[in-house]
Amino acid sequence: MSIRYEVILYWSEVDGAYIAEVPELPGCMADGSTYEEAIAQVQVVIQEWLDTARELGRPIPEPKGRLLFA
């Protein structure tokens, strides 16, 4: 799977986990106890987000790459 969407990864004290967010795909995020786990989980969630959008006939944003702000 080739993921071209920007992923923002950070530690959340509240959740006690690393959070991986995909700003270009509303609501698309995952977590993990390590950086690697959070990235692996968000790759699955991105694919599920895209599959669901296709099934529902919703538009899929083109990846823009690096955002200027988050």
C-alpha positions as CSV (number, residue, x, y, z in Angstrom):
1,M,0.0,0.0,0.0
2,S,1.4,3.4,-1.0
3,I,0.3,6.1,1.5
4,R,0.8,9.6,0.3
5,Y,-1.1,11.5,2.9
6,E,0.7,13.4,5.6
7,V,0.6,11.8,9.0
8,I,1.1,13.8,12.2
9,L,2.5,11.7,15.0
10,Y,2.6,12.8,18.7
11,W,2.6,11.5,22.2
12,S,-0.7,12.1,24.2
13,E,-0.4,12.1,27.9
14,V,-4.1,11.9,28.2
15,D,-4.3,8.7,26.2
16,G,-1.0,7.3,27.3
17,A,-0.2,6.5,23.6
18,Y,1.2,7.9,20.4
19,I,-1.5,9.4,18.2
20,A,-1.2,9.4,14.4
21,E,-3.6,11.8,12.6
22,V,-4.2,12.3,8.9
23,P,-5.3,15.9,8.5
24,E,-6.5,15.5,4.9
25,L,-8.9,12.7,5.8
26,P,-11.4,14.0,8.4
27,G,-11.6,11.8,11.5
28,C,-8.8,9.5,10.3
29,M,-6.5,8.7,13.2
30,A,-5.0,5.8,15.1
31,D,-2.9,5.2,18.2
32,G,-0.2,2.8,19.4
33,S,2.1,2.3,22.4
34,T,5.1,3.0,20.1
35,Y,5.8,5.2,17.1
36,E,5.9,2.1,14.9
37,E,2.6,0.7,16.2
38,A,0.8,4.0,15.7
39,I,2.1,4.2,12.1
40,A,1.2,0.6,11.3
41,Q,-2.3,1.2,12.8
42,V,-2.9,4.4,10.9
43,Q,-2.0,2.8,7.6
44,V,-4.8,0.3,8.2
45,V,-7.2,3.1,9.1
46,I,-6.3,5.1,6.0
47,Q,-7.1,2.2,3.8
48,E,-10.4,1.6,5.6
49,W,-11.2,5.3,5.3
50,L,-10.6,5.3,1.6
51,D,-12.5,2.0,1.1
52,T,-15.5,3.4,3.0
53,A,-15.5,6.6,1.0
54,R,-15.5,4.7,-2.2
55,E,-18.4,2.4,-1.1
56,L,-20.4,5.5,-0.1
57,G,-19.6,7.4,-3.2
58,R,-17.9,10.2,-1.3
59,P,-15.1,12.2,-2.7
60,I,-11.6,11.2,-1.8
61,P,-9.1,14.1,-1.3
62,E,-6.0,14.1,-3.4
63,P,-2.9,13.9,-1.2
64,K,-1.3,17.3,-1.0
65,G,1.8,16.2,0.8
66,R,3.4,18.4,3.4
67,L,1.0,20.9,5.0
68,L,2.2,24.3,5.9
69,F,0.6,24.2,9.3
70,A,-1.3,21.7,11.4
